[in-house]
Amino acid sequence: MNAKKRAYELGGLDVFRLAAALLVAAIHTSPLENISAGADFFLTRILARIAVPFFFMVTGQFVLGGFGVTSHVKKLALMYGGAVLLYLPIGIYAGHYEDIGIWGLLRMLLVDGTFYHLWYFPACILGIGVVCLLRRMLPERLLLPVCVLLYGMGLLGDSYFGLLAYAPGIKQAYELFFQISSYTRNGLFFAPLFLLMGWKAGETWGLKKGKLTEKPIFLAAASLAFFGLMTVEGFTLRFFGLQRHDSMYVMLAPCMYFLYRWIMVWQIRQRRELRTVSAWFYVLHPAVIVVVRGAAGVLGLTGVLVENSLVHYLAVCVGSLAASVVLLWMGRAFSRKRKDRERAAKTARAWITLDRQALRRNVAVLRENLPKDCELMPAVKADAYGHGAALIARKLAACGVGAFCVAEIGEGIALRKAGVRGDILVLGYTAPQEASQLIRYGLTQTVIDLSYAKGLNECLKRRLPVHIALDTGMHRLGVPSGDMEALREIFGMKRLSVKGIFTHLCADDTNLEEDKAYTRMQARRFFQTVERLSAEGFDCGKIHLTASYGVVNYPALGGDYARVGIALYGVLSTKKDSEECRLPLSPVLSLKARVALIKKLHKGEAAGYGRAFVAEREMTIGVVTIGYGDGLPRSLSCGKGAVLIRGRRAPILGRICMDQTIVDVSDIKDVCPGDIAVVIGRSGEEEIGAGDVAEWSGSITNEVLSRLGKRLERVID
């Protein structure tokens, strides 16, 4: 799959969200009622029944699959609360809340929804809770059977309720349940199966990305076949009058499984605006129904806008879409103003600017340099090399990146809490006692040697996905590549689920012949070990061995992943390497600060701690609001480093302080407080790169960037 196609992944889900919202509106307006009762039943009670399961599956894929559960539940609860308030006046006017009592109010809020379409929100919240609870209590292989069982129980209270006439005892139990929930179309019986299916569909996509596109015709045919069977099922149940409600069918589950997978392979650009519009459409369309009917009465157009069911449906859809687009526009305008305010606050002292276009170009360049089946697994450790891990990971996800690696468990947890989805591999040591946290946040752990694997296996209560690190010559972390006995033992551990195997190349960053030979030796050892394991029947999962320099110098080594780090951010470890790199990478990060004040320094006067600088002439100095507490290397003191002000270089005078730095602006005209001082980046025709700062400080760009302080705000341009 080439880079262009990757940018289009999963855009079909965005398009189908809107189609599903239109189908939900059809359920509530019966568009074909004036034309044919049978046709309207097909549209609203069969075809449209795929809409809500689709929404559940999307949630399952991107919430359960990414483990951003808490934040999404909060978001759902907030949306539900807003919708409850929106429909409160309409419900009061319609008499929905008369004589309901405390229990009735609780049932309405927590299960049924306070308005007829709002049941989705409590159902989704409860369904997420049920699936999360089942994941903690049961081994993974039992999740699907239990969810299918719950769905089957729901069927008997929904489309197959009529069968309970032959089992009066069971029917009585259901009648008691209906005192708690009006329907089995809820978060206990209906939602869990489709949430689980969405999660598993996304997991399959993540593991076999690119392979699903080989069989779209099969997926489409299978979904159509099961939909045909569901149609027969629906009309049969209608004929025999078995339905108490008609949201749940036996054939709905397999139909949705293949339909969802088929939608996932559509090569359509992702459309975030469609997600927002479809959500607003779902929430607003009942209110628009009220508005259309009210307006029709006032204008004397009831016969056209209400009694004509198809026109009524179209009017509701047009009104709902218009309202949703207006709210989308208002939200974006508000967001822009908020970002402007944040930007004004962020630029008050010292800050980092991130170039999103440069990041996207780097992703495309690196992908084009890799073999066809090799995906990026960006290293976002050390706060994404100082760039801001959550910000960078979200932008990479928008580029179609679905896997990340971090150094330690805390970094992985922080990404999950920030809503980052996809696979996250912890490359370093995690105490076995923290294994439950790895499972809780859906992280993949690296097995660093046999004894560690044993300790991890003992502390686990359920299977944990792991990647095995192989030591092929770096002699840091990893199982020795030739130790087949240890590897076999790790593969046999019951609570470790091996999903990948990797090594680290330690000499791939030079052109020295001995280093090239050593790198080839490491690669040979790695692939030989993988081949031996595969020959013995072990599934090694994803294999990966290249990082940034490996991608630049040894792209043909391939693998399933490339763990790009510093190169992703547009630089290599040294200025020389960046200048000689054959790939057109673009720096992503600029570091800036403010000139706080300007003052004169007379000949013989000292500036800064220790009187390390003494003026030999009349000078103008500026105090810049950045110091070693922000990550500016103190080794740049006393003229070793400089900043850019108004396109000119201003050398650093004296010792760099924790929070300020003194610079020489004697030869720069019209400098005044508030001016921007560029520490890393471009100003006018001049540029100071991360490689320059690293060279001046006797370090490498990896260290300089990763040590940039937390108090530096990160701004996306």
C-alpha positions in Angstrom: 0.0 0.0 0.0 1.6 3.3 -1.0 1.7 6.5 1.0 -1.1 8.1 -1.0 -3.5 5.2 -0.3 -2.6 5.2 3.4 -3.8 8.8 3.7 -7.3 7.6 2.7 -7.7 4.7 5.2 -11.0 4.3 6.9 -12.6 7.4 5.3 -15.5 5.1 4.4 -16.5 5.1 8.0 -16.9 8.8 8.0 -19.1 8.8 4.9 -21.3 5.9 6.3 -21.8 7.8 9.5 -23.9 10.4 7.6 -25.7 7.7 5.7 -26.5 6.0 9.0 -27.8 9.2 10.5 -30.1 9.6 7.5 -31.4 6.1 8.1 -32.2 6.9 11.8 -34.2 9.9 10.6 -36.1 7.6 8.3 -37.1 5.4 11.3 -38.7 8.4 13.0 -40.5 9.8 9.9 -41.6 6.8 7.9 -40.8 8.3 4.4 -42.6 5.6 2.3 -45.7 5.3 4.5 -47.9 7.0 1.9 -46.5 4.9 -0.9 -46.4 1.3 0.5 -46.6 -0.1 4.0 -44.4 -3.0 3.0 -41.8 -0.7 1.4 -41.8 1.5 4.5 -41.4 -1.5 6.8 -38.4 -2.6 4.7 -36.8 0.8 4.8 -37.4 1.7 8.5 -37.6 -1.6 10.2 -35.0 -3.6 8.2 -32.6 -1.4 6.2 -32.4 1.4 8.8 -31.7 -1.1 11.6 -28.1 -1.3 10.5 -27.5 2.3 11.6 -27.3 2.0 15.3 -25.2 -1.2 15.3 -22.8 0.7 12.9 -22.5 3.5 15.4 -21.8 1.0 18.2 -19.1 -0.7 16.1 -17.4 2.6 15.3 -17.3 3.3 19.0 -16.0 -0.3 19.7 -13.2 0.1 17.2 -11.9 3.5 18.2 -12.7 3.5 22.0 -12.3 -0.1 23.1 -9.5 -0.6 20.5 -7.7 2.5 21.6 -8.6 2.2 25.3 -9.6 5.9 25.5 -12.6 4.6 27.5 -12.9 7.1 30.3 -12.6 10.2 28.2 -15.1 8.9 25.7 -17.6 7.9 28.3 -17.3 11.4 29.8 -17.9 12.8 26.3 -20.9 10.7 25.8 -22.3 11.7 29.2 -21.7 15.3 28.4 -23.5 15.0 25.0 -26.3 13.1 26.6 -26.7 15.8 29.3 -26.8 18.5 26.7 -29.4 16.6 24.7 -31.5 16.0 27.8 -31.7 19.8 28.4 -32.4 20.5 24.7 -35.4 18.2 24.6 -36.7 19.0 28.1 -39.1 21.7 27.0 -40.4 19.5 24.1 -40.9 16.6 26.4 -42.7 18.7 29.0 -45.0 20.2 26.3 -45.7 16.7 24.9 -46.5 15.4 28.4 -43.7 12.8 28.4 -42.8 13.4 32.0 -46.2 13.4 33.6 -46.7 11.1 36.6 -43.4 9.2 36.0 -42.2 9.2 39.7 -38.7 8.9 40.9 -38.2 5.3 39.6 -39.6 6.3 36.2 -37.3 9.3 36.0 -34.3 7.1 36.9 -35.3 4.5 34.3 -35.7 7.2 31.7 -32.4 8.8 32.5 -30.3 5.7 32.9 -31.8 3.2 30.4 -34.6 4.4 28.1 -33.4 7.9 27.3 -35.5 11.0 28.1 -36.5 11.4 24.5 -37.2 8.5 22.0 -33.8 8.7 20.2 -31.7 9.5 23.2 -31.7 5.8 24.4 -28.5 5.4 22.4 -26.3 7.4 24.9 -27.1 5.4 28.1 -27.0 2.2 26.0 -23.6 3.0 24.7 -22.2 4.0 28.1 -23.7 0.8 29.7 -22.5 -1.3 26.8 -18.9 0.0 27.1 -19.0 -0.8 30.8 -20.3 -4.3 30.2 -17.6 -5.1 27.6 -14.8 -3.6 29.8 -16.1 -5.6 32.8 -16.2 -8.8 30.7 -12.7 -8.2 29.5 -11.4 -8.0 33.0 -13.3 -11.1 34.2 -13.1 -13.5 31.3 -10.4 -14.8 29.0 -10.6 -13.2 25.6 -11.9 -16.4 23.9 -15.1 -16.2 26.0 -15.9 -12.6 25.2 -17.7 -13.3 21.9 -19.8 -16.2 23.2 -21.0 -14.2 26.2 -21.9 -11.2 24.1 -23.7 -13.5 21.6 -25.6 -15.0 24.6 -26.6 -11.6 25.8 -27.8 -10.7 22.3 -29.8 -13.9 22.1 -31.5 -13.0 25.3 -32.3 -9.6 23.9 -33.8 -11.2 20.7 -36.4 -12.9 22.9 -37.5 -9.6 24.3 -37.5 -7.9 20.9 -38.2 -9.4 17.5 -38.8 -12.9 18.8 -41.0 -12.0 21.8 -43.9 -13.8 20.4 -42.2 -17.1 20.9 -42.4 -16.6 24.7 -46.1 -17.4 24.5 -44.9 -21.0 24.6 -42.9 -20.4 27.7 -45.0 -18.4 30.1 -42.5 -18.6 33.0 -39.8 -17.1 30.9 -42.2 -14.5 29.5 -43.1 -13.4 33.0 -39.4 -12.9 33.8 -39.1 -10.7 30.8 -42.2 -8.7 31.8 -40.5 -8.1 35.2 -37.4 -6.9 33.4 -39.5 -4.5 31.3 -40.2 -2.7 34.6 -36.5 -1.8 34.6 -36.0 -1.2 30.9 -38.7 -0.7 28.4 -36.9 -2.7 25.8 -34.1 -5.2 25.5 -32.7 -2.8 22.9 -30.3 -1.4 25.4 -26.7 -1.4 26.7 -27.0 -4.8 28.4 -28.3 -7.0 25.5 -27.9 -5.0 22.3 -24.8 -2.9 22.5 -22.1 -5.3 23.8 -22.0 -7.6 20.8 -21.6 -4.7 18.3 -19.1 -2.9 20.4 -17.1 -6.1 20.6 -17.4 -6.7 16.9 -16.1 -3.2 16.1 -13.2 -3.6 18.5 -12.2 -6.9 16.8 -12.7 -5.5 13.3 -10.3 -2.7 14.1 -7.9 -5.1 15.7 -7.9 -7.3 12.6 -7.4 -4.2 10.5 -4.4 -3.1 12.6 -2.8 -6.5 12.4 -3.4 -7.1 8.7 -3.5 -3.6 7.3 -3.5 -3.8 3.5 -4.7 -7.3 3.2 -8.4 -6.6 3.5 -8.3 -4.6 0.3 -7.8 -7.9 -1.6 -11.3 -9.1 -1.1 -13.8 -6.1 -1.1 -16.1 -8.0 -3.6 -16.3 -10.9 -1.2 -17.1 -8.6 1.8 -19.7 -6.7 -0.2 -21.3 -10.0 -1.4 -21.4 -11.5 2.0 -22.9 -8.4 3.6 -25.6 -8.3 0.9 -26.3 -12.0 1.3 -26.8 -11.7 5.0 -28.9 -8.5 4.5 -31.1 -10.5 2.2 -31.5 -13.2 4.9 -32.3 -10.5 7.4 -35.0 -9.1 5.1 -36.6 -12.5 4.8 -36.3 -12.8 8.6 -37.9 -9.4 9.2 -40.9 -10.0 6.9 -41.4 -13.5 8.3 -41.5 -12.2 11.9 -43.9 -9.5 10.8 -46.1 -12.0 9.1 -46.4 -14.1 12.2 -46.7 -11.1 14.5 -43.9 -12.2 16.7 -42.2 -8.8 17.2 -42.6 -6.8 20.4 -40.0 -4.4 18.9 -37.9 -4.7 15.7 -34.4 -3.6 16.4 -32.7 -7.0 16.8 -32.5 -9.7 14.2 -30.4 -12.9 14.1 -29.0 -12.0 10.7 -28.2 -8.4 11.8 -24.9 -9.5 13.5 -23.3 -11.3 10.5 -24.6 -8.7 8.1 -22.9 -5.9 10.2 -19.7 -7.9 10.5 -19.2 -8.1 6.7 -20.7 -4.7 6.0 -18.4 -3.0 8.5 -15.3 -4.7 7.1 -16.3 -3.8 3.6 -16.7 -0.1 4.6 -13.3 -0.2 6.1 -11.6 -1.0 2.8 -13.2 1.9 0.9 -10.4 4.1 -0.4 -11.9 7.4 0.7 -10.2 10.4 2.4 -11.0 10.8 6.0 -13.6 13.5 6.6 -13.6 14.7 10.2 -16.4 17.2 9.4 -18.7 14.3 8.5 -18.3 12.9 12.0 -19.4 16.1 13.6 -22.2 16.7 11.2 -23.6 13.1 11.6 -23.4 13.4 15.4 -25.3 16.7 15.4 -27.8 15.3 12.8 -28.6 12.4 15.1 -29.1 14.6 18.1 -31.1 17.4 16.3 -33.4 15.6 13.9 -36.3 15.1 16.3 -36.2 18.8 17.2 -36.3 19.6 13.5 -39.3 17.3 13.1 -41.1 19.4 15.7 -40.0 22.6 13.9 -41.1 21.4 10.5 -44.5 20.4 11.8 -44.9 23.6 13.7 -43.9 25.7 10.6 -46.2 23.7 8.4 -49.1 24.5 10.7 -48.3 28.2 10.7 -47.8 28.4 7.0 -50.8 26.2 6.1 -48.6 23.6 4.5 -49.4 20.6 6.6 -50.7 18.7 3.6 -47.4 19.1 1.9 -44.8 19.1 4.6 -46.3 16.6 7.1 -49.0 14.5 5.5 -46.8 13.7 2.5 -44.4 11.3 4.3 -41.6 11.5 1.7 -41.6 15.3 1.5 -41.8 15.4 5.3 -38.7 13.1 5.5 -36.8 15.2 3.0 -37.7 18.5 4.8 -36.5 17.0 8.1 -33.2 15.8 6.5 -32.5 19.2 4.8 -33.3 21.1 8.0 -31.2 18.8 10.2 -28.3 19.0 7.8 -28.5 22.7 7.6 -28.6 23.0 11.4 -25.7 20.6 11.8 -23.5 22.5 9.2 -24.2 25.8 11.0 -23.2 24.3 14.3 -20.1 22.8 12.7 -19.2 26.2 11.4 -19.8 27.9 14.7 -17.8 25.3 16.5 -14.8 25.8 14.2 -15.1 29.6 14.5 -15.1 29.2 18.3 -12.2 26.8 18.1 -10.2 29.2 16.0 -10.8 32.0 18.5 -9.9 29.8 21.4 -6.7 28.7 19.6 -5.9 32.4 18.9 -6.3 33.2 22.6 -4.2 30.2 23.5 -1.6 31.2 21.0 -1.4 34.7 22.4 -0.9 33.2 25.9 1.6 30.6 24.7 3.8 33.2 22.9 4.1 35.3 26.0 7.4 33.8 27.2 9.0 30.8 25.4 7.4 28.2 23.3 7.8 25.5 20.6 6.1 25.8 17.2 5.4 22.6 15.4 5.0 22.5 11.6 2.3 20.0 10.8 3.0 20.2 7.0 6.6 19.3 7.6 5.5 16.4 9.8 3.2 15.1 7.0 5.9 15.5 4.4 8.4 13.5 6.5 5.8 10.8 7.0 5.3 10.6 3.2 9.0 10.7 2.5 9.8 7.9 5.0 7.0 5.8 3.7 8.1 6.1 0.1 11.6 5.0 1.2 10.3 1.8 2.8 9.3 -1.5 1.1 5.6 -1.8 0.3 4.5 -3.8 3.3 6.6 -2.0 5.9 4.6 0.4 8.1 5.8 3.2 10.3 5.9 2.7 14.1 7.0 6.2 15.2 9.0 6.5 18.4 7.2 9.1 20.5 9.3 8.5 23.6 10.8 11.3 25.6 7.7 13.4 24.8 8.2 12.7 21.1 11.8 13.9 21.3 10.6 17.1 23.0 7.9 17.8 20.4 5.0 16.8 22.6 4.0 13.2 22.4 0.2 13.6 22.5 0.2 16.3 19.9 2.5 14.4 17.5 0.7 11.1 18.0 -2.6 12.6 17.1 -1.2 14.3 14.0 0.4 11.0 13.0 -2.8 9.1 13.5 -4.5 11.6 11.1 -1.8 10.5 8.6 -2.9 6.9 8.9 -0.2 5.8 11.4 -1.7 3.1 13.6 1.3 2.0 15.8 3.6 3.8 18.2 6.5 2.9 20.5 7.5 4.5 23.8 10.3 4.0 26.3 8.3 3.2 29.4 4.8 2.5 30.7 4.1 6.0 31.9 4.6 7.4 28.4 2.1 4.8 27.1 -0.5 5.5 29.7 -0.2 9.3 29.1 -0.9 8.7 25.4 -4.0 6.6 26.2 -5.3 9.3 28.6 -4.8 11.8 25.8 -7.0 9.7 23.5 -4.3 8.1 21.3 -5.5 4.9 19.8 -3.7 2.1 18.0 -0.9 -0.2 19.1 1.6 1.2 21.6 4.7 -0.8 22.3 6.7 -0.2 25.5 10.3 -0.7 24.4 11.9 -0.7 27.9 11.6 -2.4 31.2 8.2 -2.4 33.1 8.1 -3.9 36.5 6.1 -7.2 36.4 4.1 -5.8 39.3 2.8 -3.2 36.8 1.4 -5.8 34.4 -2.2 -5.0 35.3 -1.6 -1.4 34.1 -0.3 -2.7 30.8 -3.5 -4.6 30.3 -5.7 -1.8 31.6 -4.4 0.7 29.1 -4.0 -1.8 26.2 -0.2 -1.5 26.0 2.2 -4.1 24.4 5.2 -4.9 26.5 8.7 -5.8 25.3 10.1 -9.0 26.7 13.7 -8.2 27.5 15.0 -11.6 28.5 13.9 -15.0 29.8 13.9 -14.3 33.5 11.9 -11.1 32.9 9.4 -13.1 30.8 8.9 -15.6 33.7 8.3 -12.8 36.2 5.9 -11.1 33.9 4.0 -14.3 33.2 3.7 -15.0 36.9 2.2 -11.6 37.7 -0.5 -11.7 34.9 -4.1 -12.8 35.3 -4.9 -12.7 31.6 -2.9 -12.8 28.4 -0.7 -9.8 27.6 0.5 -8.9 24.1 4.3 -8.7 24.0 7.1 -8.3 21.5 10.3 -10.2 22.1 13.5 -8.1 21.9 16.4 -10.0 20.3 20.0 -9.1 21.2 21.9 -9.5 17.9 25.0 -7.6 18.9 24.1 -4.4 20.7 24.3 -6.2 24.1 21.7 -4.0 25.7 18.2 -5.4 26.2 17.1 -8.7 24.6 17.2 -12.4 24.5 20.4 -13.6 22.8 19.5 -14.3 19.2 20.9 -17.8 19.2 19.2 -18.9 22.4 16.4 -21.0 20.9 15.7 -22.8 24.1 14.8 -19.5 25.9 12.8 -18.3 22.9 10.8 -21.5 22.8 10.1 -21.2 26.5 8.8 -17.6 26.1 6.5 -18.6 23.3 5.1 -21.4 25.5 4.1 -19.1 28.4 0.4 -19.1 28.8 -0.1 -15.5 29.7 2.3 -14.0 27.1 0.8 -13.5 23.7 3.7 -12.9 21.3 2.7 -10.3 18.7 6.1 -9.3 17.4 9.8 -9.7 17.6 12.5 -7.1 17.0 16.1 -6.1 17.4 18.1 -2.8 17.5 20.9 -2.0 15.1 23.7 -0.3 16.9 26.0 0.8 14.0 23.7 1.7 11.2 24.5 5.4 11.5 27.9 5.4 9.8 29.4 4.7 6.4 32.5 2.9 7.8 32.9 -0.5 6.2 33.4 -2.3 9.6 30.1 -0.8 10.8 28.3 -1.8 7.6 29.6 -5.3 8.0 28.4 -5.3 11.7 25.0 -4.1 10.7 24.6 -6.8 8.0 25.7 -9.4 10.6 23.0 -8.2 13.0 20.4 -8.3 10.3 21.5 -11.8 9.3 21.3 -13.1 12.9 17.9 -11.5 13.3 16.3 -13.0 10.2 17.9 -16.4 10.8 16.4 -16.5 14.3 13.0 -15.5 12.9 13.2 -18.2 10.2 14.1 -20.9 12.7 11.2 -19.9 15.0 8.8 -19.9 12.0 10.1 -23.3 10.8 9.3 -24.7 14.3 5.7 -23.4 14.0 6.0 -20.3 16.1 4.1 -17.2 14.9 6.5 -14.3 15.4 3.9 -11.7 14.5 5.2 -8.3 13.5 9.0 -8.1 12.9 11.0 -4.9 13.0 14.7 -4.0 13.2 15.2 -0.6 11.6 15.0 2.8 13.3 15.7 6.2 11.8 19.2 5.5 10.5 18.2 2.1 9.4 15.4 3.6 7.2 17.8 6.1 5.7 20.8 3.7 5.2 19.3 0.2 5.0 15.6 0.6 3.8 15.7 -2.8 2.0 15.9 -4.6 5.4 12.2 -4.0 5.6 10.2 -5.8 8.2 6.6 -5.1 9.2 7.5 -1.9 11.1 10.1 0.8 11.0 10.6 2.5 14.4 11.4 5.9 13.1 12.4 8.5 15.7 14.6 11.5 15.1 14.2 11.3 11.3 10.4 11.7 11.6 11.0 15.1 13.1 13.1 16.2 10.1 16.6 16.0 11.5 19.3 13.4 12.1 21.5 13.1 15.1 24.2 15.5 13.8 24.3 18.5 11.5 26.6 16.6 9.2 24.3 13.6 9.0 21.3 15.9 8.2 23.2 17.8 5.5 24.3 14.5 3.9 21.0 12.7 4.2 19.6 11.7 0.8 16.0 12.0 2.0 14.3 15.5 1.8 13.3 15.7 5.4 11.9 18.9 6.9 12.5 20.1 10.5 9.3 20.1 12.4 10.3 22.0 15.5 11.1 25.7 16.1 12.0 27.0 19.5 11.3 30.7 20.3 11.3 33.1 23.2 10.7 36.8 23.9 13.1 39.7 24.4 12.1 40.8 27.9 14.1 44.1 28.0 16.9 46.0 26.4 19.6 47.8 28.4 23.0 49.4 27.9 26.2 47.7 29.2 29.1 50.1 29.6 32.8 49.2 29.1 34.1 47.3 32.1 30.7 46.3 33.4 29.9 42.6 34.0 26.7 40.7 33.2 25.3 37.5 34.6 26.3 35.0 37.3 30.0 34.9 38.3 30.7 38.0 36.3 31.5 35.6 33.5 31.2 38.3 30.9 32.8 41.7 31.1 32.1 44.3 28.4 35.2 45.5 26.5 33.1 48.3 24.8 29.8 50.1 25.0 27.2 47.5 24.2 23.4 46.9 24.0 22.2 43.7 25.6 18.9 41.9 25.6 17.4 39.6 28.2 15.7 36.6 26.5 13.0 34.7 28.4 14.5 31.2 28.1 17.2 29.3 30.1 18.5 25.9 31.0 15.3 25.2 33.0 13.6 25.1 29.6 16.2 22.8 28.1 18.5 25.3 26.6 22.0 23.7 27.1 24.0 25.6 29.6 27.1 24.7 27.6 26.1 27.3 25.1 27.1 30.0 27.6 29.8 32.6 27.0 29.5 33.0 23.3 29.3 29.3 22.2 25.7 29.7 21.2 23.5 32.4 19.7 19.9 33.2 18.9 18.3 35.0 16.0 16.5 38.3 16.5 15.1 40.2 13.5 17.0 37.9 11.1 20.4 38.6 12.7 22.6 36.5 15.1 22.8 37.6 18.7 25.6 35.8 20.6 25.0 34.6 24.1 26.8 36.5 26.7 27.9 35.1 30.1 26.3 32.1 31.7 22.9 30.9 30.7 20.5 31.2 33.7 17.7 28.9 34.6 15.0 31.2 33.2 16.8 33.9 31.2 19.7 34.3 28.8 21.6 37.5 28.0 22.5 38.2 24.4 24.4 40.8 22.5 22.1 42.9 20.3 24.6 45.8 19.7 24.6 45.3 16.0 20.9 44.7 15.5 18.8 47.8 14.9 15.5 48.6 16.5 15.4 45.6 18.9 12.7 46.2 21.5 11.0 44.3 24.3 8.5 41.8 23.0 10.6 40.9 19.9 10.9 37.2 19.1 14.2 35.4 19.7 14.6 32.3 17.6 16.6 29.6 19.4 16.0 26.9 16.9 14.5 27.7 13.5 14.5 30.5 10.9 14.4 34.2 11.2 14.7 36.1 7.9 17.5 34.6 5.8 19.2 33.2 8.9 18.6 29.7 10.4 19.8 27.9 13.5 19.1 24.2 13.3 18.8 21.7 16.1 22.1 20.3 14.6 23.8 23.6 15.1 22.7 23.7 18.8 23.9 20.1 19.2 27.2 20.8 17.6 27.8 24.0 19.7 27.0 22.1 22.9 29.0 19.0 22.1 25.9 16.7 21.9 23.5 15.3 19.4 20.1 16.6 18.3 18.3 13.6 20.0 19.5 14.9 23.4 19.0 18.6 22.7 15.4 18.1 21.5 14.3 15.5 24.1 15.5 17.7 27.0 13.3 20.7 26.0 11.3 21.5 29.1 7.7 20.7 29.9 6.9 24.4 30.6 7.5 25.2 27.0 4.1 25.4 25.3 3.7 23.4 22.1 1.9 25.2 19.3 0.8 23.5 16.1 1.1 25.6 13.0 
